[in-house]
Amino acid sequence: MKALIRTILLSALLVLTASASGQNQNQNQGQNRNGMGDFAKQWQERLESEKIAFLTNEMSLTPKEAQAFWPIYNQAQQEQRDAIEASMKAFAELDKALRDGKTGREVNTLLEKYTKAVDDQNVSAKFLKEYLKVLPAEKVGKLLIGEEKFRQSQINRLRQPMGGGQSGAGFPAPNNNRSQRGNQQKGNN
């Protein structure tokens, strides 16, 4: 069950991060990347706003600290999204090569590309030094703990249904008509 939830969350995160990386370009071109609709953009913006408020509170940032910290954090998040997008692309290339029956050197090159892309996803260590230039170590520690707390709160949010027949975080509830019909048929037999 945990693996399923982690997979769903990772998929949702990947979709959001991939769409967020092209959001500025798409706004300039008047297009929605990957067909992302208004609802998804609003949901993503709401999530980002909640995260900023949550982390600011958890870290007890002063206005001066926030002014120095958030540009660095935003850059780190953008690099993280770019790295995830690169690993997804490398994965798709490797998958296609294997389905096409490629072997040997070509697959090895794609494996190396994918492995490097996955390794590049960990931008936290790179930016840790940057955070420490503008924040005390205690607040940087609170950032790392706060990010995990926020992630866990979002997982819990997804698990709990909201009113109006929707599951948490604005995702539609699964269609249970099949199980309801099955129960009705059982009662009729």
C-alpha positions in Angstrom: 0.0 0.0 0.0 2.8 2.4 0.9 4.5 1.6 -2.4 1.3 2.4 -4.3 0.9 5.7 -2.5 4.5 6.6 -3.1 4.1 5.8 -6.8 1.0 7.9 -7.1 2.7 10.8 -5.3 5.8 10.5 -7.3 3.8 10.5 -10.5 1.8 13.5 -9.4 5.0 15.3 -8.4 6.7 14.4 -11.7 3.7 15.7 -13.7 3.6 18.9 -11.7 7.3 19.5 -11.9 7.5 18.8 -15.6 4.6 21.2 -16.2 6.0 23.8 -13.9 9.4 23.9 -15.7 7.7 25.0 -18.9 5.0 27.2 -17.3 6.8 30.5 -17.9 7.5 29.6 -21.5 3.9 28.6 -22.1 2.5 31.7 -20.6 4.6 33.8 -23.0 3.4 31.6 -25.9 -0.2 31.5 -24.7 -0.2 27.7 -24.5 -0.6 25.0 -21.9 2.3 22.6 -21.8 1.3 18.9 -21.8 -2.3 20.1 -22.0 -2.3 21.2 -18.4 -5.6 22.9 -17.8 -6.6 25.8 -15.6 -7.6 23.5 -12.7 -4.2 21.8 -12.6 -2.4 25.2 -12.7 -4.5 26.5 -9.9 -3.9 23.4 -7.9 -0.2 23.7 -8.5 -0.1 27.3 -7.5 -2.1 26.6 -4.4 0.3 23.9 -3.4 3.3 26.1 -3.9 1.7 28.9 -1.9 0.9 26.5 0.9 4.5 25.1 0.8 6.0 28.6 1.0 3.8 29.6 3.9 4.5 26.3 5.7 8.2 26.5 5.3 8.4 30.2 6.3 6.5 29.3 9.4 8.5 26.2 10.2 11.8 28.0 9.8 10.6 31.2 11.6 12.1 33.3 8.8 12.5 37.0 9.3 11.6 39.3 6.4 15.3 39.9 5.8 16.1 36.1 5.8 13.2 35.4 3.6 14.3 38.0 1.0 17.8 36.3 0.9 16.5 32.7 1.1 13.6 32.4 -1.3 15.5 33.2 -4.5 18.1 30.5 -3.7 15.4 28.0 -2.8 13.5 28.8 -6.0 16.6 28.2 -8.0 17.2 24.9 -6.2 13.6 23.9 -6.9 14.0 24.8 -10.6 17.2 22.7 -10.9 15.4 19.8 -9.1 12.5 20.0 -11.7 15.0 20.2 -14.6 16.9 17.2 -13.2 13.7 15.2 -12.8 12.6 16.1 -16.3 16.0 15.0 -17.7 15.8 11.7 -15.8 12.3 11.0 -17.2 13.6 11.8 -20.7 16.6 9.5 -20.3 14.3 6.8 -18.9 12.0 7.1 -21.9 15.0 6.9 -24.3 16.3 3.8 -22.6 12.8 2.2 -22.5 12.4 2.9 -26.2 15.8 1.5 -27.1 15.1 -1.7 -25.2 11.6 -2.1 -26.8 13.2 -1.6 -30.2 15.7 -4.4 -29.5 18.8 -2.2 -29.2 21.8 -3.9 -27.5 25.4 -3.4 -26.5 27.0 0.0 -26.8 23.9 2.0 -27.4 22.0 0.6 -24.4 25.1 1.1 -22.3 25.3 4.7 -23.3 21.6 5.2 -22.5 22.1 3.4 -19.1 25.0 5.8 -18.3 22.9 8.8 -19.3 20.0 7.6 -17.2 22.2 6.9 -14.2 23.8 10.4 -14.4 20.4 12.0 -14.7 19.1 10.2 -11.6 22.3 11.2 -9.7 21.8 14.8 -10.7 18.4 14.9 -9.1 19.9 15.4 -5.6 20.5 19.1 -5.7 20.1 19.5 -1.9 23.8 19.0 -1.1 24.8 21.6 -3.7 22.4 24.2 -2.3 23.0 23.4 1.4 26.2 25.5 1.3 24.2 28.4 -0.4 21.5 28.2 2.3 24.1 28.4 5.0 25.5 31.6 3.6 22.1 33.3 4.2 20.7 31.4 7.2 21.9 30.0 10.5 22.4 26.2 10.5 19.3 25.7 12.8 17.1 27.3 10.2 18.6 25.2 7.4 18.0 22.1 9.5 14.4 23.3 10.0 14.1 23.6 6.2 15.0 20.0 5.7 12.7 18.8 8.4 10.0 21.2 7.2 10.1 19.9 3.6 9.6 16.4 4.9 6.8 17.4 7.2 5.1 19.2 4.3 5.5 16.2 2.0 4.0 13.9 4.7 1.1 16.4 5.2 0.4 16.2 1.5 0.4 12.4 1.6 -2.1 12.5 4.4 -4.2 15.0 2.5 -4.3 12.6 -0.4 -5.5 9.8 1.8 -8.4 11.7 3.3 -11.5 12.3 1.2 -12.8 15.9 0.9 -16.5 16.9 0.8 -18.3 16.7 -2.4 -17.2 13.2 -3.4 -13.5 14.1 -4.0 -10.5 12.6 -2.5 -7.8 14.9 -0.9 -5.8 17.6 -2.5 -8.4 18.2 -5.2 -8.1 14.9 -7.0 -11.3 13.3 -8.1 -12.5 10.3 -6.1 -12.3 7.0 -7.8 -15.4 5.8 -9.6 -17.1 3.3 -7.3 -20.1 2.6 -9.5 -18.8 -0.9 -10.3 -18.7 -2.0 -6.7 -22.1 -0.4 -6.0 -23.6 -2.3 -9.0 -22.0 -5.5 -7.8 -23.6 -5.0 -4.4 -27.0 -4.3 -6.0 -26.7 -7.4 -8.1 -25.8 -9.5 -5.1 -28.9 -8.2 -3.3 -31.1 -9.1 -6.3 -29.9 -12.7 -6.5 
